[in-house]
Each structure stands twice: as C-alpha cells, then as structure tokens.
Amino acid sequence: MDTHEAAGVELPYPHYECPSCRKELPLTEARMTVTCAEHGAPSRKARAKVRDARVTDRGAIEEICDRVWGETDIDAFGRTFDVLAADNIIAEVDGEFAGLISLAIDHGELAIVVLSVYPDYQGSGIGTTLLDAAANRARDRRLPSVKVATTNDDIPALYFYQRHGFVMYEIEAGTVVDHHNAVLPGFAGIPVRDEIRLRRSAPCE
Ligand SMILES: CC(C)(COP(=O)(O)OP(=O)(O)OC[C@H]1O[C@@H](n2cnc3c(N)ncnc32)[C@H](O)[C@@H]1OP(=O)(O)O)[C@@H](O)C(=O)NCCC(=O)NCCS
C-alpha cells in the first residue's frame, strides 16, 4: 500500500506513462480507457531478462521502492515487510533495471510485497514475466498459493491480477485510512481506503 510521507501530499514521481503521447503520469492524473482487445495500449515487446537480485542491486531496489512507496517498508496483510530483506527478482532490458517483484512467505503462502514496472517498460510483458517467476518460486518451495494485497483505487492492478487468475478473498475495509489517519488520493484521484487481498494457486510440479 502507498505510504505518502504526509497526508494528502502526492509523491511526485510518475507511476505511469500515457500510451498515446508518452506524457509522464503521476498517480492522480492517470485515467482508464476501455478498448477492444486489438486496440489496447500498443505492446512494446521489450525483451526482459529476469534474475534473482544481487547485493549490488540494493540501490536500484531502494530507488524503485522510493519512487512508488516512498520507503522500503511495506504494510500489507496486517504486518510490515522489509523489501531489502525479501526475496527479490529483477527484470532487466538491455542491462537497464526495468521492474521488481519482491516476495516473502506469510502464513504459509508466497506474498507479493511489491510488483512494480517502470513506466517506460509497462505494457511490454514484464509484469507478467515477473508474476510467472513468482508462481515458479512458490511451486519450487512447495507453497500452495501466491497472494497479493492492493488497494481499492488501484484499478490497473485489480485488472492485471484478475486477468492472471487471482481471485479476491478478503477486504480490509478502511484499513488504509486508519493507517494514515487520512484519506489519500490514489489512482485517478480515487480515495484510497481499503486493502484488497487476492490469491491464486501455485502451479503444480
Ligand atoms: C500493474 C503492472 C505491474 C503491470 O505490469 P506491465 O509490465 O505493464 O504488464 P504486462 O505488460 O505484463 O501486462 C499488460 C496487461 O496488464 C494491463 N496493464 C495494467 N497496467 C498497465 C500499464 N500501466 N500499462 C500497460 N498495461 C497495463 C494491460 O491492460 C494488459 O492487459 P491485457 O493483457 O488484458 O491487454 C505495472 O503497470 C505497474 O508496475 N503498475 C504500478 C505502478 C508502478 O509501480 N509504476 C512504477 C512507478 S516507479
């Protein structure tokens, strides 16, 4: 969940990019459009390499967390996860850091603590590749499922995870408001209030 440093103050870094004009989009300025399957955001087909994070990736991991959340401690599932101590998998395109999936075991399931792709690389299959890497990690560790927590405003994430077979199983209503003691503006300015938890089964061996 987003943890703005001060209530009502939006993080300045753009989370998205307009697929039509390539304008950088802070969270509250992003909008959704419904299209047919053929006319969605054009795929840029970046060729990403996915690998386990190394000690030397620490700075890049801190930077992407800082840009998305403002910190590397992430609150979800009723606890705080330290991304720097988590199981981190990185996507690179031509040697450039493009995205991160950060994983931790929580109550016997593999929890996605962070999944974030830099705006330049979104829509090119990197999020899907990182999600597949997480599913394989759950299978290799014989964990039954992969779970993720997002927020009520995050329509792109709710779309993305459900398109990949995740099913909502729990809503912690109002928990984000309680956490910040304020109602913060999220995607497209939608008030961020609730934590929505989704899960899907890990693939079989
Ligand atoms: C949600 C997210 C992980 C998806 O990753 P991605 O690499 O863009 O996703 P993929 O290319 O694998 O999949 C694209 C699918 O997800 C959907 N999608 C969700 N968010 C999208 C985005 N921002 N751009 C393009 N497609 C997006 C597409 O509609 C597409 O669905 P379809 O298969 O039905 O056409 C990514 O958009 C993201 O990181 N969002 C959070 C914002 C963020 O952290 N930004 C970085 C700030 S530094």
The ligand as an ORCA input file, in Angstrom:
! r2SCAN-3c Opt
* xyz 0 1
  C       0.479     -3.382    -12.995
  C       1.861     -3.545    -13.604
  C       2.728     -4.388    -12.679
  C       1.698     -4.285    -14.938
  O       2.983     -4.524    -15.473
  P       3.203     -4.467    -17.062
  O       4.607     -4.889    -17.332
  O       2.749     -3.160    -17.582
  O       2.167     -5.602    -17.519
  P       2.228     -6.566    -18.794
  O       2.797     -5.827    -19.947
  O       2.830     -7.864    -18.418
  O       0.682     -6.851    -18.978
  C      -0.110     -5.921    -19.601
  C      -1.525     -6.203    -19.177
  O      -1.745     -5.522    -17.935
  C      -2.589     -4.398    -18.142
  N      -1.908     -3.257    -17.548
  C      -2.005     -2.923    -16.254
  N      -1.308     -1.817    -16.038
  C      -0.748     -1.453    -17.221
  C       0.065     -0.375    -17.645
  N       0.444      0.560    -16.798
  N       0.463     -0.309    -18.925
  C       0.068     -1.225    -19.784
  N      -0.709     -2.274    -19.456
  C      -1.117     -2.378    -18.176
  C      -2.763     -4.246    -19.631
  O      -4.067     -3.780    -19.906
  C      -2.514     -5.620    -20.160
  O      -3.691     -6.378    -20.068
  P      -4.218     -7.298    -21.288
  O      -3.272     -8.456    -21.324
  O      -5.591     -7.644    -20.896
  O      -4.116     -6.450    -22.522
  C       2.552     -2.179    -13.893
  O       1.727     -1.413    -14.704
  C       2.909     -1.412    -12.633
  O       4.014     -1.513    -12.129
  N       1.974     -0.625    -12.082
  C       2.153      0.059    -10.822
  C       2.668      1.471    -10.980
  C       4.103      1.489    -10.718
  O       4.605      0.835     -9.842
  N       4.796      2.270    -11.518
  C       6.231      2.431    -11.407
  C       6.492      3.695    -10.666
  S       8.176      3.960    -10.498
*
